[in-house]
Amino acid sequence: MAADPELTVFDWAGFEEPVIFQGYIDKHGDSPTFAFYGDDDEAFQKLSSGFRADVAHPCSQMVSKYRDAGLIEPWDPARIPAVADIDPQFLNSEVFKDAEGLWYIPTDFGATAIAYNTENVPAEDVSTLQVFVNPAYQGRTSLPDSADDVWALAYLATGVTDWTEVTDEQFQAAADWLRQAHQNVAAYWADPAEQSQLMASGAVDVAWSWNDAIPLLQAENYPIGFQRQAKEGSSTFFCGFVNLKNGPGNEDKAYDFINAWLAPEAAKGLLDTIGYGHTNTKALATVGDDPRVTQNLGHIDAPVLAQTPNNPEQRERQLAEFEKIKAGF
């Protein structure tokens, strides 16, 4: 999506909406040039293979891979005043911030939980994550084509709420559970638009879903519920921006883009277009009473598996196992 040629943003589709970074457009007269990817591993592989951009938007568990591969360089926090307003929980990792510098700017967060057709699925069925292995829903479920999200589901379903220290036994139990869940899957969705279409068409009744699809479906009067309080829990994730080393564009514009993203007025645009919460506490406060925040992103009385950075070797093991499970092995 060509626009300002002096800044290339490698991002998830949908995040090119100007209301999220209006301050950049106000200053420079145009949006950055955007290039898109469908999942974190695809983005990493493309950048590792030589694709050039100035900034990228990985989720938190990928940052260590970018650092280890030498693809990124630290941000200068002195040039990003709103870093001081980012909720500290999102920077609570030496992967993101250490003696060498600030490697990651967390910007947005969301939740992954059960989306379901309220007309076809009784509430008691989605009171547990075992709905995904319930024989009654064979051919009627959908899971994300994302290793991180499906393993978050599998760990929760088998009693694990912290994936930073997973034993071989816990990994195997989760893998066995995923193989059972695979038997019910009608389709693995690649992006929220695909997942929304699967549910809107009636092709599936139960999905492990990011929260962004829910308001879109409900606004079209589809009978969709979002169950974050299954007895085993649900998951949360957050994403942000890395400063790619040797980017081809204008470094000053990269900072202008980040500063626009972190402005308080960006929170409503982010919520309206993507459905996610803002990591800047001052920004989030501007939409804090919105039910899309309170209901889909707020505190819950159930376990939560936070998709924070985990062991890169464990993540690669999960990725490889997921590919085998999808292939039927």
PyMOL commands that set and color helices and strands:
alter all, ss='L'
color gray80, all
select helices_A, chain A and resi 18-20+22-28+40-48+60-68+77-79+81-85+88-91+123-127+129-133+135-137+147-157+168-182+192-200+213-219+251-261+266-273+281-285+291-294+312-326
alter helices_A, ss='H'
color red, helices_A
select strands_A, chain A and resi 4-12+32-37+55-56+72-73+97-98+101-102+105-117+141-144+185-189+206-210+224-227+234-244+277-278+304-306
alter strands_A, ss='S'
color yellow, strands_A
deselect
rebuild
show_as cartoon
